[in-house]
Each structure stands twice: as C-alpha cells, then as structure tokens.
C-alpha cells in the first residue's frame, strides 16, 4: 500500500507570473530569431535528395512511427501518474495522458520547449480533478525534476561514451568537455536534491548572507520564497527516502521513455534507407534533444541546423538529417494540434466532463 505524502504548503503565484512575463516579452523576439536561423540553415538545401528519401517511406513505415509515438505517450506520462498516486490524489492514466498532451502543446510553442505548460497542468488537475493547488503543483514540480534528472544523466552518459568512440562528430574537444561538465553538474545537483542535500535552499541562503554582508543591506526578499524552496526540497527528499520503490519505478519510466526515443530515431532512419549504428543513433539523438533545451520556441532554427550538421559529421549525407527534421516537425505539428484542441476544449467547456475524465 502506498502511504501518500500530504503536501501542506502553497506554491507562490509570483514565480508563475514572472515566467509568463519573460515569455510575453521575449517569445516573439526568440521566435523571429529562430525563423531567421532556420532560413539560414535551410537555404541552398538539395531538396531533390530530401524528397527522394521521404518518398521511400511507405504506409507501413508511417504507421510504425505513429504507433511508437502513441506508445511513448503513456510511457512518458506514467511518472506523473505515479507521483499523483504517491500524493494520495490518484488520477486515471488516460486522463493524465490527455493533460500531458495539452501541456506539451503549450510548452512546444513557448520559449524553451521543455517548459511552459506547467500552469495549465496545475489548472487541469485543480479544476477537472478537484485536486488542491499544493498537491497539483507538487506533482508537476517533482515530475519535471525527475524528467530533468533522467535527461541530464542520459545525455551526460551518451556524450562521455561518444568522447571515446571511434565515430565522434564532436571532434575538437573543448566544447564537448564544457557540455559534459554542465550536464554532469546539473545531474549531481538534482541527485543531491533528492538525497536530502538541499542544494537550492543552501545556495539561496548563502547568496542572501553574502548580499547582506558585502552590501551591508538586508535582502528585501522575504523568507517565504526560501521557505517554498525548502518545502519543495523536503518533498523531493521524502519521495526518495520514504518511497524508494516508487522513486525507482518513476525513474524506470523515464529511462524507458529514453529507450523509446532511441528506437524511434533508429526506425525513422531505417525507413529512410539508412541503418544507423549504435554510436551514430546516439549522436543524432543527443544533438536533437540538446536542440530542444535551447530557449527558442520548438527549438526552431537550432534543430534545423543541428540535424543536417550531425549527419554530415557522421559521414552520412546532410539530406538524411533534413529528412529526419521533416518527419519530426510533422509529428510535432500533429501532436501540437491535438494538444491545442484539448486545451481549447478544457478551457471553454468548464462544466462538461468528457469520457476521458469519467474513467477513474
């Protein structure tokens, strides 16, 4: 039996308002800059070769790509579903999948494709599942932390392995070492967070003490923000120490999702007529996923430059990278349209409950 963790705090709305203000000011500039980068990357492309590769994809290949993406959705959502159960606020997996699809659509079109849909996720849990704001915000925050922990750990391991592989597109060394160092540092910080080291609250306290000491001024920031950080860290620590099996299972879902990502990229390349080796598919996946960590909406401009570059650096034609790009963009467009459709439904039909939300 899972003993639920009962959150007893409320997340401050100032953080969400601050993030919305940043997006409001910078999203259009980042979007225009991304479009310019995409145009620069795609100019002079040999579209004949790209269309030739895409023409080789048959109906079976398309259905296979769609199927693996449909299987990836519950796999990437199961972590959030499990966290909600740990908090004592169970929601059906089908409902959580629908909420994740809607939130991902918002995240995809806002700066930083990995973030942006969190307020919608909290809203949907509160208004459609009658879950408290504190429990909803806690589930979303911990889910994101676990996702980042898995992502940084996997990307770091992949880059370290590529550094010693015979086929290494990141020749030149210094940039690769910097990226590995940054990802490794973030992985250690997130791991320390779950093991009770409390890196964020300690850092915030140190900054406040230094500010008060060297500037001889009191920090205007009240203790409420620091208290929120401490309580969030306590929640992460409780998840790790009191629910070890669930914590392990949640991370297992994360790594299962990553395995599905590798499989998807290999299948897409295979259907395009190129059978990638393990090291080649690792390099392609790493570059593609790092592109989505940039602040540009949908990683636009960065992904368009990165995929053709990495396939050419691996000794393959850049047309393969462009073909993968076209498939990824089409896939993301379809899922984003589905997510935006769900978002509009949820925001405009407040009292109407769908079949999805009836299943508990």
Long-range contacts (C-beta under 8 A, 24 or more apart in sequence): 2-85, 2-86, 2-243, 2-246, 3-242, 3-243, 4-85, 4-86, 4-87, 4-88, 4-89, 5-86, 5-87, 5-88, 5-235, 5-238, 5-239, 5-242, 5-243, 6-87, 6-88, 7-87, 7-132, 7-134, 7-135, 7-138, 7-235, 8-134, 9-134, 9-227, 9-228, 9-231, 10-133, 10-134, 10-137, 11-133, 11-134, 11-137, 11-138, 11-141, 11-228, 12-224, 12-225, 12-228, 14-225, 16-118, 16-119, 19-115, 20-119, 22-111, 23-110, 23-111, 23-116, 26-111, 26-295, 27-110, 27-111, 27-297, 30-111, 30-295, 30-296, 30-297, 31-296, 31-297, 31-300, 33-296, 33-301, 34-296, 34-297, 34-298, 34-299, 34-300, 34-301, 34-302, 35-300, 35-301, 36-301, 37-296, 37-300, 37-301, 37-302, 37-304, 37-305, 38-300, 38-301, 38-304, 38-305, 40-301, 40-305, 41-301, 41-304, 41-305, 41-308, 42-304, 42-322, 45-308, 45-318, 45-322, 46-319, 49-317, 49-319, 50-319, 50-322, 50-323, 50-326, 52-319, 53-272, 53-273, 53-319, 53-320, 53-323, 54-272, 54-323, 54-326, 54-327, 56-271, 56-272, 56-273, 57-271, 57-272, 57-327, 58-271, 61-267, 61-271, 64-267, 64-271, 65-264, 65-267, 65-268, 65-271, 65-327, 65-331, 68-260, 68-263, 68-264, 68-267, 69-264, 69-331, 69-335, 71-260, 72-257, 72-260, 72-261, 72-264, 73-97, 73-100, 73-101, 75-253, 75-256, 75-257, 75-260, 76-100, 76-253, 76-257, 78-253, 79-143, 79-146, 79-147, 79-250, 79-253, 79-254, 80-139, 80-140, 80-143, 82-246, 82-249, 82-250, 82-253, 83-139, 83-142, 83-143, 83-146, 83-239, 83-250, 84-125, 84-131, 84-135, 84-139, 85-246, 86-239, 86-243, 86-246, 87-135, 87-138, 87-139, 88-135, 89-125, 89-129, 89-131, 89-132, 89-135, 89-136, 89-139, 90-360, 91-125, 91-129, 91-131, 91-360, 92-356, 92-359, 92-360, 94-356, 94-359, 95-128, 95-129, 95-356, 95-357, 95-359, 95-360, 98-342, 98-356, 99-124, 99-125, 101-335, 101-338, 101-339, 101-342, 102-339, 102-340, 102-342, 102-343, 102-346, 103-339, 104-335, 104-336, 104-339, 105-335, 105-336, 105-337, 105-338, 105-339, 105-340, 105-342, 105-343, 106-339, 106-340, 106-343, 108-297, 108-298, 108-332, 108-336, 108-339, 109-297, 109-298, 109-336, 110-297, 111-295, 111-296, 111-297, 112-293, 112-294, 112-295, 113-292, 113-296, 113-297, 113-298, 113-299, 114-147, 114-292, 114-293, 115-144, 118-144, 120-343, 124-346, 127-350, 128-346, 128-353, 128-357, 129-357, 138-232, 138-235, 141-232, 141-235, 142-235, 142-236, 142-239, 145-190, 145-193, 145-194, 145-236, 146-250, 146-251, 146-254, 147-254, 148-186, 148-190, 149-187, 149-190, 149-191, 149-194, 149-251, 149-254, 150-251, 150-254, 150-255, 150-257, 150-258, 151-254, 151-258, 151-289, 152-183, 152-184, 152-186, 152-187, 152-190, 153-187, 154-255, 154-258, 155-183, 155-286, 155-289, 155-290, 156-180, 156-183, 156-184, 156-187, 158-282, 158-285, 158-286, 159-183, 159-286, 161-279, 161-282, 162-279, 162-282, 162-283, 162-286, 165-279, 166-279, 167-277, 167-279, 167-280, 167-283, 167-314, 167-315, 168-283, 169-283, 169-287, 169-309, 169-310, 169-313, 169-314, 170-283, 179-290, 193-233, 193-236, 193-237, 194-236, 194-237, 194-239, 194-240, 194-247, 195-237, 195-240, 196-237, 196-240, 196-241, 198-230, 198-233, 198-237, 200-229, 200-232, 200-233, 201-226, 201-229, 201-230, 201-233, 204-229, 261-285, 261-289, 265-324, 268-324, 268-327, 269-320, 269-324, 272-320, 272-323, 272-324, 274-316, 274-320, 280-314, 280-316, 283-310, 283-313, 283-314, 284-310, 284-311, 284-314, 284-321, 284-324, 288-324, 288-328, 298-332, 303-328
